[in-house]
Amino acid sequence: METSSRVRRVRHELKRRDVEVVGVAPLGAHFVAVTFRGGDLADFVSASFDDHVKFIFDDPSGETVRRDYTPRRYDRAACELTIEFALHGEGKASAWARQAAVGQRVTIGGPRGSMIIPADYAWHLLAGDSAALPAIRRRMEELPAGVRAIVVVAGGDDVALATAAQLDVWQVADGAALVEAIRAIPLPADDAFVWFGGEASIAAQVRDVVHGEKGFPRTASRISAYWKRGASDHHEDL
């Protein structure tokens, strides 16, 4: 049964911002944090942990590449934005991140809007693959003491999380195991929120389990396909 939503959606003025790399920091074996600076970031807004900006750069052949990424951290006073890039895989954005160096210039567009999910739900389920880890890390830093969070991550990435919340982490082998883990988790009837970000076919299965099998309200969930196997640039809310 559907319940009234506590989620608020806001739109932002869409802008393209020219920025420069000012910092590159490895995050374990599979991620790198790249920090960008520029006066165009003075009015940047990211109101939700799963916002997406369009990261735009030219590859070595001169082709313009556009990919969606989570704004991981923003410092208004310094006009700096940090994005975390996954390094595994052979995508063009991962290849760019492997060679990222101070002084390089790129363009960042958006975000177009934010889905603002209150942090004071009593219970949170956050799940996904490596593509979801930057958003999950940001969300866990936002959650206050006194709430409970279960995080389910597919793959072998480091999922060390900083949070004041009561946290349980389930690390599973792959997408199929993630779906089974969510199937096994009892979802509270109220004051709870379910979030997923990951590959499109797994996102569809998670949606079917959460809403179809468990009857959890769609108004208290956000299930997104962050990427699709075989597609170079894909993002879809399910």
HELIX and SHEET records of a PDB file:
HELIX    1   1 GLY A   39  ASP A   43  5                                   5    
HELIX    2   2 LYS A   92  ARG A   98  1                                   7    
HELIX    3   3 SER A  130  ALA A  132  5                                   3    
HELIX    4   4 LEU A  133  GLU A  142  1                                  10    
HELIX    5   5 GLY A  175  ALA A  184  1                                  10    
HELIX    6   6 ALA A  200  ARG A  207  1                                   8    
HELIX    7   7 ASP A  208  GLU A  213  3                                   6    
HELIX    8   8 ARG A  218  ALA A  220  5                                   3    
SHEET    1   A 2 ARG A   8  ARG A  11  0                                        
SHEET    2   A 2 GLY A 113  ILE A 116 -1                                        
SHEET    1   B 7 THR A  64  TYR A  69  0                                        
SHEET    2   B 7 VAL A  53  ASP A  58 -1                                        
SHEET    3   B 7 ARG A 105  GLY A 109 -1                                        
SHEET    4   B 7 ARG A  16  LEU A  27 -1                                        
SHEET    5   B 7 PHE A  31  ARG A  37 -1                                        
SHEET    6   B 7 GLU A  80  ALA A  86 -1                                        
SHEET    7   B 7 ARG A  73  ASP A  75 -1                                        
SHEET    1   C 6 GLN A 166  VAL A 172  0                                        
SHEET    2   C 6 ARG A 148  ALA A 154  1                                        
SHEET    3   C 6 TRP A 123  GLY A 128  1                                        
SHEET    4   C 6 ALA A 192  GLU A 199  1                                        
SHEET    5   C 6 SER A 221  TRP A 227  1                                        
SHEET    6   C 6 GLU A 236  ASP A 237 -1                                        
END                                                                             
